[in-house]
Amino acid sequence: MNLKKHIWEGWLVEDFINELELPIKLSIHRITTKKELKEFCKDNQPYYKKHIPDVVNYFANKYKLK
């Protein structure tokens, strides 16, 4: 995973992860699959409303979601 990969207007994978860290931590009890996580990330990440595979994979691995 490339945390320094540019996604959108100066935003890196790492920036999106940092922005989503707390919302996901607070909502993880409601997220049971990687598909739900993907939708949560798209809906809650700032500015960019497309699926970012590296972001989803980071949190899926962290919380052991399949």
N, CA, C and O of each residue as an XYZ file, in Angstrom:
264
protein
N       0.842     -1.167      0.000
C       0.000      0.000      0.000
C       0.896      1.242      0.000
O       1.872      1.325      0.746
N       0.547      2.183     -0.836
C       1.316      3.416     -0.949
C       0.547      4.544     -0.260
O      -0.373      5.119     -0.841
N       0.921      4.852      0.965
C       0.233      5.896      1.735
C       0.457      7.286      1.145
O      -0.325      8.200      1.408
N       1.505      7.456      0.359
C       1.827      8.755     -0.231
C       1.250      8.926     -1.645
O       1.553      9.903     -2.330
N       0.424      7.975     -2.070
C      -0.185      8.047     -3.398
C      -1.169      9.219     -3.448
O      -2.026      9.364     -2.577
N      -1.030     10.049     -4.482
C      -1.912     11.202     -4.663
C      -3.268     10.719     -5.182
O      -3.347      9.942     -6.133
N      -4.335     11.200     -4.531
C      -5.688     10.812     -4.927
C      -6.420     11.971     -5.594
O      -6.986     11.812     -6.676
N      -6.411     13.134     -4.950
C      -7.214     14.244     -5.458
C      -6.713     15.566     -4.881
O      -6.633     15.716     -3.662
N      -6.384     16.504     -5.726
C      -5.999     17.874     -5.358
C      -5.138     17.970     -4.097
O      -5.479     18.689     -3.157
N      -4.043     17.256     -4.085
C      -3.112     17.304     -2.961
C      -3.412     16.326     -1.840
O      -2.611     16.184     -0.916
N      -4.538     15.656     -1.903
C      -4.906     14.671     -0.885
C      -4.259     13.339     -1.212
O      -4.330     12.855     -2.342
N      -3.627     12.753     -0.204
C      -2.972     11.460     -0.339
C      -3.813     10.380      0.343
O      -4.723     10.685      1.113
N      -3.506      9.137      0.058
C      -4.169      8.017      0.737
C      -4.109      8.228      2.247
O      -5.105      8.054      2.949
N      -2.944      8.600      2.732
C      -2.724      8.816      4.158
C      -3.667      9.887      4.734
O      -4.139      9.751      5.862
N      -3.937     10.934      3.972
C      -4.834     11.997      4.428
C      -6.262     11.483      4.598
O      -6.932     11.810      5.578
N      -6.719     10.685      3.650
C      -8.067     10.121      3.753
C      -8.158      9.151      4.929
O      -9.171      9.125      5.629
N      -7.133      8.368      5.151
C      -7.106      7.457      6.301
C      -7.197      8.250      7.596
O      -7.966      7.900      8.491
N      -6.413      9.317      7.697
C      -6.434     10.142      8.905
C      -7.807     10.768      9.146
O      -8.264     10.843     10.287
N      -8.458     11.213      8.085
C      -9.788     11.823      8.220
C     -10.853     10.802      8.620
O     -11.802     11.142      9.325
N     -10.702      9.572      8.180
C     -11.713      8.541      8.442
C     -11.461      7.742      9.717
O     -12.339      7.006     10.168
N     -10.288      7.878     10.296
C      -9.909      7.070     11.462
C     -10.951      7.136     12.578
O     -11.421      6.093     13.034
N     -11.318      8.322     13.022
C     -12.263      8.466     14.128
C     -13.683      8.056     13.738
O     -14.312      7.305     14.483
N     -14.218      8.520     12.598
C     -15.577      8.078     12.235
C     -15.711      6.558     12.122
O     -16.729      5.992     12.521
N     -14.696      5.906     11.586
C     -14.762      4.447     11.467
C     -14.657      3.802     12.843
O     -15.381      2.854     13.148
N     -13.764      4.313     13.663
C     -13.622      3.765     15.015
C     -14.946      3.850     15.782
O     -15.305      2.927     16.514
N     -15.660      4.949     15.611
C     -16.932      5.141     16.306
C     -18.071      4.311     15.700
O     -19.072      4.054     16.368
N     -17.923      3.897     14.453
C     -18.997      3.181     13.757
C     -18.693      1.726     13.474
O     -19.528      1.024     12.902
N     -17.525      1.258     13.857
C     -17.100     -0.085     13.453
C     -18.037     -1.179     13.966
O     -18.121     -2.245     13.356
N     -18.725     -0.943     15.046
C     -19.666     -1.958     15.546
C     -20.830     -2.186     14.582
O     -21.484     -3.228     14.635
N     -21.093     -1.210     13.693
C     -22.178     -1.345     12.713
C     -21.681     -1.846     11.363
O     -22.486     -2.194     10.498
N     -20.380     -1.887     11.175
C     -19.788     -2.305      9.899
C     -19.302     -3.741     10.051
O     -18.406     -4.020     10.847
N     -19.896     -4.643      9.288
C     -19.567     -6.056      9.459
C     -18.872     -6.688      8.253
O     -18.317     -7.781      8.358
N     -18.901     -5.999      7.105
C     -18.274     -6.547      5.900
C     -17.422     -5.481      5.215
O     -17.557     -4.285      5.476
N     -16.554     -5.943      4.344
C     -15.716     -5.026      3.576
C     -16.573     -4.172      2.640
O     -16.244     -3.015      2.378
N     -17.663     -4.736      2.141
C     -18.571     -3.995      1.264
C     -19.217     -2.830      2.033
O     -19.314     -1.718      1.514
N     -19.649     -3.089      3.250
C     -20.222     -2.013      4.079
C     -19.167     -0.957      4.393
O     -19.464      0.238      4.409
N     -17.953     -1.391      4.640
C     -16.856     -0.469      4.906
C     -16.600      0.420      3.690
O     -16.401      1.627      3.828
N     -16.608     -0.175      2.514
C     -16.400      0.573      1.274
C     -17.440      1.680      1.132
O     -17.095      2.819      0.817
N     -18.692      1.357      1.359
C     -19.760      2.350      1.266
C     -19.618      3.423      2.343
O     -19.835      4.606      2.077
N     -19.259      3.016      3.547
C     -19.067      3.972      4.635
C     -17.961      4.965      4.276
O     -18.115      6.171      4.471
N     -16.861      4.460      3.758
C     -15.743      5.330      3.380
C     -16.167      6.314      2.294
O     -15.881      7.507      2.398
N     -16.839      5.835      1.264
C     -17.282      6.713      0.180
C     -18.197      7.807      0.710
O     -18.091      8.960      0.292
N     -19.085      7.461      1.617
C     -20.062      8.422      2.144
C     -19.452      9.407      3.133
O     -19.968     10.514      3.281
N     -18.378      9.041      3.810
C     -17.857      9.845      4.913
C     -16.506     10.507      4.660
O     -16.076     11.334      5.465
N     -15.833     10.170      3.575
C     -14.555     10.815      3.320
C     -14.801     12.211      2.734
O     -15.774     12.415      2.008
N     -13.930     13.163      3.046
C     -14.126     14.524      2.557
C     -13.820     14.656      1.062
O     -12.883     14.041      0.553
N     -14.616     15.461      0.376
C     -14.390     15.905     -1.002
C     -14.509     14.839     -2.069
O     -15.198     15.062     -3.065
N     -13.886     13.718     -1.913
C     -13.766     12.703     -2.962
C     -14.733     11.572     -2.656
O     -14.567     10.868     -1.660
N     -15.737     11.391     -3.495
C     -16.799     10.423     -3.206
C     -16.723      9.169     -4.065
O     -17.743      8.600     -4.452
N     -15.501      8.753     -4.354
C     -15.286      7.503     -5.086
C     -14.540      6.533     -4.184
O     -13.893      6.933     -3.217
N     -14.640      5.278     -4.509
C     -13.959      4.200     -3.785
C     -12.444      4.362     -3.912
O     -11.922      4.483     -5.020
N     -11.744      4.366     -2.789
C     -10.272      4.410     -2.783
C      -9.808      3.066     -2.209
O      -9.821      2.876     -0.993
N      -9.401      2.142     -3.073
C      -9.058      0.790     -2.623
C      -8.055      0.739     -1.475
O      -8.231     -0.050     -0.547
N      -7.010      1.559     -1.517
C      -5.998      1.519     -0.458
C      -6.579      1.915      0.899
O      -6.184      1.368      1.928
N      -7.502      2.850      0.901
C      -8.136      3.284      2.157
C      -9.008      2.157      2.708
O      -8.925      1.823      3.890
N      -9.829      1.584      1.864
C     -10.703      0.489      2.293
C      -9.876     -0.697      2.766
O     -10.182     -1.288      3.801
N      -8.843     -1.050      2.031
C      -7.998     -2.180      2.424
C      -7.292     -1.930      3.752
O      -7.148     -2.847      4.559
N      -6.856     -0.713      3.980
C      -6.211     -0.368      5.247
C      -7.144     -0.671      6.424
O      -6.754     -1.348      7.376
N      -8.371     -0.168      6.350
C      -9.306     -0.368      7.456
C      -9.833     -1.800      7.522
O     -10.091     -2.309      8.612
N      -9.993     -2.444      6.390
C     -10.427     -3.850      6.370
C      -9.394     -4.720      7.072
O      -9.743     -5.607      7.851
N      -8.132     -4.463      6.795
C      -7.066     -5.216      7.464
C      -6.999     -4.885      8.946
O      -6.841     -5.778      9.778
N      -7.116     -3.615      9.276
C      -7.035     -3.189     10.672
C      -8.135     -3.820     11.519
O      -7.891     -4.247     12.647
N      -9.346     -3.874     10.969
C     -10.488     -4.411     11.728
C     -10.873     -5.829     11.309
O     -11.915     -6.343     11.714
N     -10.023     -6.456     10.492
C     -10.196     -7.850     10.072
C     -11.566     -8.115      9.454
O     -12.273     -9.042      9.849
N     -11.926     -7.283      8.474
C     -13.192     -7.450      7.759
C     -12.947     -8.156      6.442
O     -11.918     -7.950      5.800
N     -13.888     -8.984      6.042
C     -13.793     -9.706      4.763
C     -14.932     -9.306      3.872
O     -15.039     -9.797      2.748
